[in-house]
Amino acid sequence: MDSALKTSAPVRADLPHLVTPLPGPKAKKIIDRDHAVLSPSYTRGYPLVAKRGEGAIIEDPDGNRFLDFNAGIAVVATGHSHPKVVEAIQRQAANLIHMSGTDFYYECMVDLAEKLARLAPGNGQRRVYFGNSGTEAIEGAIKAARYHTGKEKFIAFLGSFHGRTLGSLSFTASKYVQRKGFGNLLPGVHHIPYGNCYRCAYHLKPETCNVECLKVIEDQLFRHILPADEVAGILMEPIQGEGGYVVPPRKWFDELQSIAHRHKICIIADEVQSGMGRTGKMFASEHFGLEPDILALAKGIASGLPLSAVVARPEFMSWKPGAHASTFGGNPVACAASLTTIELLEQELIDNAARIGAHIMDRLKTWPARFPHVGDVRGRGLMIGIEFVKNQETRERNHELRDRVEMLAFDRGLLVLGCGPNSLRLCPPLVVNKDQADFAVDTLEECIAVATR
């Protein structure tokens, strides 16, 4: 708390301002009540109690203001309580909140489906299925792939996160705690290394490893374990999220698509975290020329309201009425929020994500040279990962330092969270401005200096 409580400089509404030790007395009471009644499965990195939000700022019950570089876990793309999104929600709620798009028709569902079909990477027609969450989008995507192909096996990637319901959990390979204790999961899911050399199990030459790993795995997996003609789909994140904000090179995607096309395997892109403008393009797939057969969306799609979408080539939505549905998916209020969110993204926020993301990366690119414990900085747009290591030569992971920096940042009014074994993620709302970006970078530099003294 030392420097964080000094208020000699003028107080700015768009920057943090701490007025009590953390957590404050009101926040502490809420946390105590929470611990008595809420599920212990929830993960809380630090004692933040959110009361209200505006733009990239969160305020707690004690009047402390924080700069949110989490965006509600990459959800509030347009910032907290964007006035245009709030207006759209209020207008729709005053007219109709729910009737169930599974059984009846909403114009706003059609409007949103048309919009998403138009925006999806690649050419050709698309069909859209609506759910409520990222894990529901993955469940819908894998069911659609199975239904269309008549096959039941899949390929997924180590380090991936696709959700926690039993079907999507079968693909998740981020942390064992997410899978431990739940018994048998969906059979037929085979995990292989993701496209980043230093974590590769095959230890090939760094300059060829990303692509060669896919070739080796194609040969070994299909030759000895998994017949290619039994594989319904390959499920992947264009930029791995919880796995560490890992960004493969373009050639990795080219080879992945080549393998899929050779063996007539569906590509499912999980853009739950990387989609909706976060990377400086509407979808991260666009950075790499990836044209998925099925696209899974959620998080930033409706600026905080529960909504998800599966956007697929028509042949992958060949299922019959009743084969898959959702009572609340495509709720009119969530659709109204999403339509306004997309409008704001197209008007200005995707460009802002690209511009501010480039500014942050320009400042961070010197960190591996300046800080011996920063092993790598990577990302696209406002999806940026900072990796902490014990030694840059061996790249031994340093999750203790990452966790220490995360807590020190909270004590200074900056909200960040970890991802992967040893990385810190920066994923602010796409409305973040340059001064806020500089505050975040300056604060993290201070935290690293303090943590490594």
N, C-alpha and C positions, 0 to 999 in steps of 0.2 A: 504493500500500500504506500510505501515511502513517498515517491515522487507523484503518485497518482492523485493524491489529495491536495497537492499544491495548486492554487487557483489564482496565481498572480496574473496570468494572461487572461484576456477577456474570454468569457464562456461562450462557446459556439454551439448552436443547436444541432449541428450536423457532425459534432465530434463528441467523444466520451466526456463525461463529467461525473466523478465519483464523490459522494457526500457522506458516506458511512463506510466503516470497515465492511468487508464482504465475507459472508452474507450479512446484510443489515438485519435489524431486529424483526421487522415484518416478514422479510423473506425467510428468516430462520424459523419462524413459527409455521409458515406454510410447508417448509421442507420437513419439519418434524411431523406434521399432520400427514403429509404424503407418505412418509416412511411407515406409517401405521396402517395404511389402507391400500396403497398401490402395489401392483405386482413387482416383486424383486427382480424380475427379468429385465426391467428397463435399465438402460445404461446412461448414467449421468457423469460427465467428465468433470464438472465443477458446479458449485451451488448457485446457478443462475435461476432466478424466478422471474419469468416474463409477465409483465402486466399490460404494457401497450407497446406498439411499434409504429414507426413512421419512416418510410424510406429504408435506409440502412441502419437506423438507430432503434435500439430496444431499451425500454425503461423498466426497472423493477419496482416493487411496491414501496421501496424506501426512497425513490427518486433518483437512484443511480442510473446513469445513461451509458450504454455500451454500443460500440461499433460492431455490427453483426457481419462477420466474414464467414458465416455459415449459411446465411439465407434460409434459416429453418431447415437445414440439411438440404441445400440446393433446391428448395421448393419455391420460395417467394421471389420469382424471377423479376417481377415488377416492383419489388420492394414491399415492405410491410404497409398494408392498408393504403395502397395507391388509390387516390381519390376517384379515378375513373373506373377502377375495378370495384370499389365500394359502391359507386353509383349504379353500376350494372347489376351488382348483387341485390341492392335494395329495390331497384326497379323490377327485376324479375320476381323477387320474393313477394312483392306486393300484388303480383298478378297470378303466379302459380308456382308452388314450391315442388310439388311431386304428383305424378300420376302413374309412373313406371313405364319407361320407354320400352321395356320388354313386351308389354301387352298392348300399348297404345302408341300414338304418334305425337312427337313434338317437332315443331319447325326448327327450334334451336339445335336439336340433335342433327337434323339434316344439314343445317348451315355449317355446324362445326365439322361434321364428317366430310362435307365437300371441301372445306378449307384444308383439313389435314390430308385428304387425298391429293389435293393440288400440291401441297408442300412436300410430300414424301420424296425422298431421294430416288432418282431414276425415272424412267419414262413409263407410260402406260397407266391404265386405270387402277384404282385401289378401292377396297372396301374397308369399313371401319367397324370395330366392335368396342363398346365403352364399358369400363369397369370403374372401380373406385380407388385402386392403389397399384403401386408398381408390381407387387407380387401377383395381383390378379391379372395384370397385363401379361406377365410371363406365363401364368397358368393358361390363359387364353391362347397365347402364341404356341405353346407346346402342344396343346390339344388340337389346334388348327393344323399344325404340321403333321401330327399323327393321323388325323382324320383324312387329310388330303392324300398322304402318301401311302397309308395303310401299313406303315412301318412304326416301330416303337422305340428304336434306339437313337441315342443322341451323343454328340461330342460337345463338351464344355471345357472350360479352362481353369487351371489352378489360379487361385487368387481372386476368382470372380465372386460377385455378390449379386444374386438375382431375387432375393426375398426369403421369407421364413415360413410360408405355408408349405406343406409337405412336398408338393410337386416342385415348386421353385427351389425349395431347400435342397432338393436332390441335385440341383445344378450349382448351388452356392458352394464355394470352396475357399472362403476367405479366412474364417477362424473356426477351429474345431468345436468351440463352445456353442456355436450356432447349430451344430448337428448332434452333439453328444447328448445321449439320453432319450432320443426320440425313436429308437428302433429302426426297422428297415424302411428305407425311403424308396422312391421310384426306381425300379430296376432299369438297367440298360443305359445308364449315363456314364460315359467314359471321359475322364479329365486328362488334359494334356497341358504342357507348359504354355504360358501366354507369351506374347511377342516381345520379350525383353531379355537380353543376353545374359546379364550377370546372375539372374535367378534361374537360368535354364539348367535342366538336369543333364544335358548332354555335353556341355562345356566345349562347344565347337569354337572355331575362330570368331572373334568378336565381329569382324567385318562381314561375315556371312551367316552368323548364328541365327538371326531372326527368321530368315527364309529357310535355311537348311534344317532348322528344327522342324518346321512344318513338313518338309520333304521326308525327313527321317521318320517322323511320326506317321505320316501317310503310309510309308512303306512297312514299318513295323506293326502299326496298329491294324491296318487293313489286311496285312499278310498273315498275321499270327493270332489275332484276338477277335477282331471285329470285322465281319464281312461288310464291305462298303455298301452293298445293295440292301443291307438291313438298316441303314442309317437314315432316319427321317430328316434330321437337321443338325446344324452346327449353331449353338447359341453362344453369342459373344458380346462383349461391350466394346464399342469402337475405341473408347478410352476407358481403361479399367478404373472404376470408382473407388470403392472401399479397399480394393486391392493395392492402392497406392498412387492413384492418378498416373497410371503408366500409359505412355503413348508409343505404340509401335510405329515403325516407319511405313511409308506408303507401300514399299515392295512386299511387306508382310501381308497387307490386305490383298494385293494383286495375287499373291500365291494362294492365299486362303480362298479367294473367289475362283481361282483356276482349279483347285482341288474340288471344290463344291460342284462346279460345272461339269468336270470330268466324270464325277460319280453321281450326278443328278441328285445332289443333296441340297436341301433348303438352307438358306442363311437367315438366321434370326438375329437382328441387331437389338440389343437391350440399350435403349437410349433414355432410360428412366432418369438417370442423373445427368448424362451428357447432352441431352436434347433440349429443345426450346430455347435456343439462343445462347446457351451458357458458354459455348466455345468460340463465339464470334461468328458462327453460322447457325442457321436454324437447327441443324443436326450435325453432330460430330462426324457422321459418316461422310458428309460432303467434303471434309478435309482430305479424305483418302480415296475418293472415287468409289466408295462402297455403295452398292445398290442392293440392299437387303430384300429378300422376298417377303419377310414379315418384320415389322417395326413395332417395338414395345415402348410406350410412352407413359409418363406419369409425372410426379414431382412438380416441375415448373409449369405444367400445362394449364393450371387454373389458379396460379398465384396464391396457393394455400388452401383451396377447397379440394375435397377428395374427388379425384377424377383420374382415370387412366384410359388409354386407348391402345388397341391393336390395329395397326394399319397394314393391310396385306394385299398382295396381288389377288385378283378375284378367284383364281383357281384354289387359293389356300383358304378361302371362305366358302367352300362348297358344302358345308354342313347344313343340315335340315332344321326347320323350326323346332325349337326345344332342345337341340343338341347342346347349346351353351347359352346362358343368359345371366342377367343380373338385375335384381329388383331396383337398386339405386343407381346403377351405372348409367351415365348420361343424364343425371339429374338436371332439370332445367336451370337451377341456380348456378350449378357448377359449369354448365355449358355457357351460360351468359358470361361468367367470369373468364372462361377460357377464350371466348371470342374476343373479348376486350384485351386480354393478355396478348393474344397473337397480334392484334392490331397495334398495340404498343411496341411489341418486339419488332415488327416490320417497319414501323415509323422511325424508331430511334434506338431502341435498347440493344438490338444485336450489334449495331455499329458501335454503341458505347462500350459493350462488352469487348469487342475487338480492340478498340482504342485504349481503354483503361487496362485491359489485360496486357497489351503490348508495353504499356508504360511500366506496369509492375514487373514484367519479365525483363525489361531493359535494366531495371534496378537490381533484380535478383540474379542476373546472369553472372555477376562477379562474385557471388557468395562462395562458390566452391573454392575459389582462389583466396578469398579473404578469411573464410572461416574453415579451419581444418576439419570440423565435424559436420560440415554440410557436404554430402556426397554428390547430390544432383539436384537440379531444379528443372522442372518439366511441366508441360501443359499446353493448353490452347485457350485463348480468350480468358475468361474468368473461371477456369478450371485448372488450378495450378497446384502442383505438389512440390514440397520441399523435403528431401530425404536426409535424415540424420544418421551418421555413421561414427564408429569409434576410430576408424582409420581409413583414409581415402584409398590407400593401396589395396587393402584386403576387403574394403567395403563392408566390414562387419557391422551389423545393424545396431543402432543405439536408440532403442525405444525409451529408455529411461530419460535421455536428454530431450527427446521429442515431448514426452509427457511433462517434463519440467518446464519447457518453453511454453507449452499450452497453458499451464497453470499461471505462470508469470504473466502471460498476455492477459488472462482474465483479470488478474490483480491490477492491471493497468487499463482495463476497460475495453479490451479487444477480445472478441469471441472467435476462436478458431478451434478446430477439432482435428484429431489424428485420422489417418487412413493407412491401411496396410500395416506391416509390422513396425515401421519406423519413420513414416512420413507424416507431414502436416499438410492439411488441405486448405487452400484459399478458394472459397466459392461464395463471394458476396452477392447480394442482390445486383441485378444488372443496371440499377440506377446509381451505383456507387460513383462518386466523383473523384477527381484527381487528388484533392486535399485529403479525402478519406483514404485513398490508396496510399498516399505518402505517409499518413499517420500510421497505417497498418505496417508498412515496411519499416519505418523508423522504430516503431514499438518492438517489432520482432528482432531487429538488430540489437536493440537494448537488451531484450530478453536473452538472446543467445550469448551476449557478452557477460551478462550476470550469471547465467547457468554454467558457463565454462570457465569461470575464474578459478 
